[in-house]
């Protein structure tokens, strides 16, 4: 009888551990999904802002310097937000597009 009770206690303990692990895994998975979703949203928002900055700068540069060479358009489209902002601030201080992009 003692062995039966001990066996039942071990079985109950194993079941409790498995349940706790499963609940912990589900909670961790949900938290990981939420964090990943938030990071993805933030990254998408940053990319959208950068694309908008690049589009506006391209319009301004085209108005100022005329049609832009494809290579310089690609340079602008590949730039990060910090560089786009710097170029936007200097657009009226330079004489040529090449000078701006240096």
MDAnalysis code that builds the backbone (N, CA, C; Angstrom):
import MDAnalysis as mda
import numpy as np

u = mda.Universe.empty(306, n_residues=102, atom_resindex=np.repeat(np.arange(102), 3), trajectory=True)
u.add_TopologyAttr("name", ["N", "CA", "C"] * 102)
u.add_TopologyAttr("resid", np.arange(1, 103))
u.add_TopologyAttr("resname", ["UNK", "UNK", "UNK", "UNK", "UNK", "UNK", "UNK", "UNK", "UNK", "UNK", "UNK", "UNK", "UNK", "UNK", "UNK", "UNK", "UNK", "UNK", "UNK", "UNK", "UNK", "UNK", "UNK", "UNK", "UNK", "UNK", "UNK", "UNK", "UNK", "UNK", "UNK", "UNK", "UNK", "UNK", "UNK", "UNK", "UNK", "UNK", "UNK", "UNK", "UNK", "UNK", "UNK", "UNK", "UNK", "UNK", "UNK", "UNK", "UNK", "UNK", "UNK", "UNK", "UNK", "UNK", "UNK", "UNK", "UNK", "UNK", "UNK", "UNK", "UNK", "UNK", "UNK", "UNK", "UNK", "UNK", "UNK", "UNK", "UNK", "UNK", "UNK", "UNK", "UNK", "UNK", "UNK", "UNK", "UNK", "UNK", "UNK", "UNK", "UNK", "UNK", "UNK", "UNK", "UNK", "UNK", "UNK", "UNK", "UNK", "UNK", "UNK", "UNK", "UNK", "UNK", "UNK", "UNK", "UNK", "UNK", "UNK", "UNK", "UNK", "UNK"])
u.atoms.positions = np.array([
    [0.821, -1.193, 0.000],
    [0.000, 0.000, 0.000],
    [0.868, 1.261, 0.000],
    [1.951, 1.258, 0.717],
    [2.858, 2.402, 0.747],
    [3.447, 2.620, -0.634],
    [3.798, 1.517, -1.302],
    [4.367, 1.633, -2.644],
    [3.342, 2.163, -3.637],
    [2.085, 1.766, -3.462],
    [1.032, 2.260, -4.346],
    [0.835, 3.764, -4.160],
    [0.824, 4.210, -2.911],
    [0.667, 5.647, -2.641],
    [1.858, 6.430, -3.166],
    [3.046, 5.889, -3.004],
    [4.254, 6.549, -3.493],
    [4.218, 6.629, -5.019],
    [3.781, 5.556, -5.664],
    [3.671, 5.531, -7.117],
    [2.658, 6.551, -7.610],
    [1.536, 6.656, -6.903],
    [0.508, 7.637, -7.275],
    [1.031, 9.057, -7.077],
    [1.775, 9.283, -6.017],
    [2.329, 10.611, -5.747],
    [3.322, 11.001, -6.830],
    [4.141, 10.050, -7.245],
    [5.113, 10.324, -8.313],
    [4.384, 10.632, -9.614],
    [3.339, 9.852, -9.914],
    [2.554, 10.077, -11.126],
    [1.897, 11.451, -11.076],
    [1.333, 11.824, -9.932],
    [0.710, 13.137, -9.781],
    [1.741, 14.256, -9.943],
    [2.918, 14.063, -9.367],
    [3.971, 15.073, -9.465],
    [4.421, 15.239, -10.913],
    [4.588, 14.123, -11.626],
    [4.970, 14.195, -13.034],
    [3.918, 14.935, -13.847],
    [2.661, 14.631, -13.580],
    [1.566, 15.299, -14.282],
    [1.564, 16.804, -14.013],
    [1.824, 17.178, -12.761],
    [1.866, 18.595, -12.404],
    [3.025, 19.296, -13.088],
    [4.165, 18.639, -13.146],
    [5.339, 19.214, -13.809],
    [5.069, 19.378, -15.302],
    [4.496, 18.346, -15.930],
    [4.189, 18.425, -17.357],
    [3.191, 19.545, -17.645],
    [2.188, 19.685, -16.798],
    [1.195, 20.741, -16.966],
    [1.841, 22.113, -16.804],
    [2.695, 22.259, -15.805],
    [3.377, 23.541, -15.583],
    [4.291, 23.872, -16.756],
    [4.992, 22.879, -17.273],
    [5.857, 23.107, -18.433],
    [5.042, 23.517, -19.651],
    [3.937, 22.852, -19.862],
    [3.083, 23.166, -21.008],
    [2.521, 24.592, -20.882],
    [2.050, 24.950, -19.698],
    [1.521, 26.301, -19.486],
    [2.623, 27.343, -19.655],
    [3.816, 27.046, -19.136],
    [4.949, 27.958, -19.281],
    [5.346, 28.131, -20.734],
    [5.354, 27.043, -21.476],
    [5.687, 27.098, -22.892],
    [4.668, 27.945, -23.642],
    [3.388, 27.735, -23.379],
    [2.344, 28.493, -24.064],
    [2.436, 29.985, -23.738],
    [2.698, 30.286, -22.484],
    [2.834, 31.685, -22.081],
    [4.054, 32.320, -22.758],
    [5.169, 31.598, -22.751],
    [6.384, 32.102, -23.394],
    [6.195, 32.279, -24.891],
    [5.510, 31.340, -25.500],
    [5.243, 31.422, -26.940],
    [4.384, 32.652, -27.260],
    [3.368, 32.902, -26.452],
    [2.505, 34.061, -26.661],
    [3.273, 35.368, -26.482],
    [4.122, 35.418, -25.461],
    [4.924, 36.619, -25.235],
    [5.912, 36.830, -26.370],
    [6.518, 35.749, -26.840],
    [7.456, 35.842, -27.955],
    [6.765, 36.323, -29.220],
    [5.573, 35.837, -29.465],
    [4.811, 36.265, -30.641],
    [4.489, 37.755, -30.552],
    [4.042, 38.206, -29.392],
    [3.712, 39.623, -29.217],
    [4.942, 40.502, -29.421],
    [6.069, 40.074, -28.870],
    [7.299, 40.847, -29.016],
    [7.731, 40.885, -30.478],
    [7.677, 39.739, -31.150],
    [8.040, 39.677, -32.565],
    [7.124, 40.527, -33.423],
    [5.844, 40.503, -33.107],
    [4.872, 41.301, -33.845],
    [5.164, 42.790, -33.666],
    [5.455, 43.202, -32.446],
    [5.769, 44.606, -32.175],
    [7.041, 45.037, -32.897],
    [8.057, 44.174, -32.883],
    [9.312, 44.499, -33.564],
    [9.100, 44.585, -35.070],
    [8.297, 43.683, -35.608],
    [8.004, 43.709, -37.039],
    [7.250, 44.963, -37.431],
    [6.296, 45.364, -36.602],
    [5.539, 46.584, -36.867],
    [6.463, 47.793, -36.845],
    [7.336, 47.861, -35.857],
    [8.262, 48.987, -35.736],
    [9.198, 49.051, -36.937],
    [9.720, 47.912, -37.338],
    [10.630, 47.884, -38.482],
    [9.903, 48.308, -39.757],
    [8.680, 47.834, -39.931],
    [7.887, 48.228, -41.097],
    [7.597, 49.710, -41.110],
    [7.305, 50.246, -39.940],
    [7.040, 51.683, -39.833],
    [8.295, 52.482, -40.186],
    [9.445, 52.048, -39.682],
    [10.703, 52.738, -39.982],
    [11.013, 52.694, -41.477],
    [10.772, 51.547, -42.100],
    [11.021, 51.426, -43.538],
    [10.078, 52.336, -44.325],
    [8.831, 52.406, -43.893],
    [7.862, 53.282, -44.558],
    [8.259, 54.744, -44.458],
    [8.714, 55.149, -43.296],
    [9.166, 56.532, -43.105],
    [10.367, 56.814, -43.998],
    [11.323, 55.872, -44.032],
    [12.513, 56.056, -44.853],
    [12.147, 56.167, -46.332],
    [11.241, 55.340, -46.787],
    [10.819, 55.400, -48.193],
    [10.151, 56.744, -48.495],
    [9.349, 57.241, -47.560],
    [8.711, 58.542, -47.739],
    [9.727, 59.670, -47.785],
    [10.731, 59.593, -46.920],
    [11.800, 60.604, -46.927],
    [12.544, 60.586, -48.254],
    [12.841, 59.385, -48.737],
    [13.566, 59.257, -50.007],
    [12.726, 59.796, -51.161],
    [11.444, 59.488, -51.170],
    [10.556, 59.960, -52.244],
    [10.482, 61.478, -52.258],
    [10.351, 62.085, -51.087],
    [10.285, 63.545, -51.009],
    [11.603, 64.166, -51.466],
    [12.715, 63.623, -51.022],
    [14.017, 64.146, -51.438],
    [14.190, 64.022, -52.954],
    [13.791, 62.906, -53.531],
    [13.888, 62.741, -54.984],
    [13.067, 63.793, -55.722],
    [11.884, 64.096, -55.218],
    [11.058, 65.142, -55.839],
    [11.754, 66.496, -55.759],
    [12.289, 66.805, -54.592],
    [12.971, 68.090, -54.423],
    [14.203, 68.188, -55.325],
    [14.976, 67.104, -55.379],
    [16.186, 67.104, -56.207],
    [15.851, 67.215, -57.688],
    [14.819, 66.555, -58.120],
    [14.397, 66.638, -59.523],
    [13.945, 68.057, -59.857],
    [13.243, 68.676, -58.947],
    [12.801, 70.054, -59.166],
    [14.004, 70.998, -59.226],
    [14.997, 70.743, -58.409],
    [16.168, 71.627, -58.343],
    [17.168, 71.368, -59.470],
    [17.451, 70.074, -59.732],
    [18.531, 69.739, -60.665],
    [18.053, 69.120, -61.982],
    [16.761, 68.882, -62.128],
    [16.253, 68.229, -63.332],
    [16.305, 66.716, -63.178],
    [16.100, 65.984, -64.275],
    [16.101, 64.514, -64.201],
    [17.403, 63.978, -63.583],
    [17.237, 63.003, -62.719],
    [18.380, 62.451, -61.990],
    [18.886, 61.172, -62.663],
    [20.201, 60.995, -62.679],
    [20.760, 59.739, -63.204],
    [20.307, 58.555, -62.342],
    [20.088, 57.416, -62.995],
    [19.637, 56.220, -62.273],
    [20.558, 55.854, -61.121],
    [21.858, 56.003, -61.310],
    [22.806, 55.629, -60.258],
    [22.599, 56.476, -59.002],
    [22.289, 57.748, -59.189],
    [22.083, 58.615, -58.022],
    [20.711, 58.367, -57.388],
    [19.733, 58.017, -58.202],
    [18.425, 57.634, -57.654],
    [18.594, 56.395, -56.772],
    [19.351, 55.425, -57.247],
    [19.600, 54.200, -56.472],
    [20.342, 54.512, -55.174],
    [21.284, 55.438, -55.231],
    [22.016, 55.848, -54.031],
    [21.054, 56.418, -53.001],
    [20.164, 57.254, -53.453],
    [19.191, 57.892, -52.549],
    [18.219, 56.858, -51.992],
    [17.731, 55.977, -52.846],
    [16.784, 54.960, -52.384],
    [17.417, 53.980, -51.402],
    [18.731, 53.802, -51.476],
    [19.416, 52.881, -50.576],
    [19.928, 53.507, -49.294],
    [19.745, 54.815, -49.162],
    [20.287, 55.522, -47.992],
    [19.409, 55.304, -46.757],
    [20.045, 55.418, -45.583],
    [19.277, 55.330, -44.342],
    [18.674, 56.696, -44.008],
    [17.793, 56.723, -43.019],
    [17.071, 57.960, -42.666],
    [18.003, 59.089, -42.254],
    [19.067, 58.752, -41.550],
    [20.016, 59.779, -41.092],
    [20.662, 60.496, -42.279],
    [21.077, 59.727, -43.264],
    [21.711, 60.302, -44.452],
    [20.701, 61.093, -45.280],
    [19.503, 60.575, -45.415],
    [18.454, 61.299, -46.155],
    [18.162, 62.650, -45.495],
    [18.128, 62.650, -44.181],
    [17.881, 63.900, -43.456],
    [19.022, 64.893, -43.681],
    [20.253, 64.403, -43.641],
    [21.412, 65.267, -43.867],
    [21.364, 65.879, -45.272],
    [21.064, 65.050, -46.270],
    [20.961, 65.549, -47.636],
    [19.829, 66.564, -47.768],
    [18.713, 66.286, -47.112],
    [17.564, 67.201, -47.179],
    [17.903, 68.563, -46.585],
    [18.708, 68.568, -45.557],
    [19.104, 69.825, -44.926],
    [20.093, 70.602, -45.791],
    [20.861, 69.900, -46.616],
    [21.904, 70.547, -47.423],
    [21.466, 70.877, -48.854],
    [20.263, 70.500, -49.227],
    [19.848, 70.600, -50.622],
    [19.997, 72.006, -51.215],
    [19.820, 73.027, -50.409],
    [19.909, 74.399, -50.933],
    [21.265, 75.046, -50.657],
    [22.192, 74.275, -50.072],
    [23.533, 74.779, -49.776],
    [24.565, 74.351, -50.809],
    [24.207, 73.425, -51.683],
    [25.160, 72.886, -52.652],
    [24.813, 73.352, -54.058],
    [25.815, 73.300, -54.925],
    [25.596, 73.731, -56.302],
    [25.232, 72.610, -57.253],
    [25.634, 71.367, -56.896],
    [25.359, 70.235, -57.781],
    [24.870, 69.039, -56.970],
    [24.232, 68.129, -57.692],
    [23.762, 66.899, -57.069],
    [24.930, 66.047, -56.586],
    [25.994, 66.004, -57.372],
    [27.182, 65.239, -56.977],
    [27.768, 65.783, -55.678],
    [27.810, 67.087, -55.548],
    [28.317, 67.710, -54.313],
    [27.439, 67.320, -53.113],
    [26.158, 67.273, -53.314],
    [25.237, 66.918, -52.235],
    [25.474, 65.489, -51.762],
    [25.655, 64.568, -52.690],
    [25.738, 63.158, -52.351],
    [27.119, 62.711, -51.874],
    [28.093, 63.631, -51.848],
    [29.437, 63.275, -51.378],
    [29.469, 63.176, -49.871],
])
